[in-house]
Amino acid sequence: MPKACSLDLRERVIEAVEGGASRREAAERFEVSASSAVKWLQSWRREGRRAPRPRGGSRSPLEDYADGVLALVGERPDWTLEEFVAALHKQRIPGSRSALWRFLERHDISFKKKPAPG
């Protein structure tokens, strides 16, 4: 995905249109697409926002329950991911095995099952 255009460029396009130029004229002058100029003006007029929106960074629903999840992991370090997910679902905490794995990885928690005695 391409990078967002600079704030300076967006401001110059917006100022040119506010100064009387059409969106297309401003787009041609600053060598950006007409659709970009239109979208920048729309966000400026609707929200007062000139900067691009933040990109990426989805957030796991497990983060809302981080204290409870981390406490459970601390209490039961020998449980498997499946056992943790089952316990979380009993507490009505959403999540899956892979979501829990990524959550634990983000919180620098790793554990391995101890080998079965025998």
Disulfide bonds with the S-S distance in Angstrom:
none
